[in-house]
């Protein structure tokens, strides 16, 4: 499993169009993993547009994949401003040696939602977003620390210590013309591993819906 960090050049028209449409950006990234006439295999890579930019003002994208990408296949002049060397996550994170109780710093952009009457509804309240993240942690083999609530009337033990920021409504357009709209938030925090196999599976496959819109990639770094 590999992690790549790339920077797009906002002076490039095609890059600006991709940055405004996450579904189209996903389609462009697919070119680095599949031949032009081949369909990109589902689940081959995850990605996230970071809220930070580099010192030159170029937007930063993290791409996690099972195979190394070939960025030259994108073939859009000026689209890429810079690419960093790929990181072997199997080696960096020692994926085969992760143990129960190990701590990691994490980041996840996701679509916190519930299904009601057959339709997914985005969760807009912070407490609902926290509960969603807590449920995902339970399902994917890790735990979140408990944090104090700012509301003294609440039971402080019921709130998880996670930072929620950068709420965005993402809109993408498929080639068929169908519009996709997803609510997203950025989660940052510390987690501890409960079930190593479930946790590593979440790292490889992502969490939640909207993978083709740049959601679901759980990126982690060890806490010493």
LINHULIN-V990237 format. One record per backbone hydrogen bond with DSSP energy under -1.0 kcal/mol. CO is the residue of the C=O (numbers start at 1). NH is the residue of the N-H. Records with the same first field share a line. If there is no record, write none. Layout:
CO=NH ; NH
This chain:
1=89
2=65
3=87
4=63
5=84
6=61
7=81 ; 82
9=12
12=16
13=17
14=18
15=19
16=20
18=21
21=25
22=26
23=27
24=28
25=29
26=30
28=31
29=32
30=33 ; 34
32=70
35=38
41=44
44=66
46=64
48=62
54=57
58=54
59=8
60=50
61=6
62=48
63=4
64=46
65=2
70=73
71=74
76=79
79=9
82=7
87=3
88=92
89=93
94=97
99=102
102=193
103=223
104=191
105=221
106=189
107=219
108=187
109=216
110=185
112=123
114=121
116=119
119=116
121=114
125=129
126=130
127=131
128=132
129=133
130=134
131=135
132=136
133=137
134=138
135=139
136=140
137=142
141=194 ; 195
143=192
145=161
151=154
155=158
156=159
159=147
160=162
163=188
165=186
168=184
170=182
172=180
174=177
178=174
180=172
182=170
184=168
185=110
186=165
187=108
188=163
189=106
191=104
192=143
193=101
195=199
196=200
197=201
198=202
199=203
200=204
201=205
202=206
210=213 ; 215
211=214
216=207
219=107
221=105
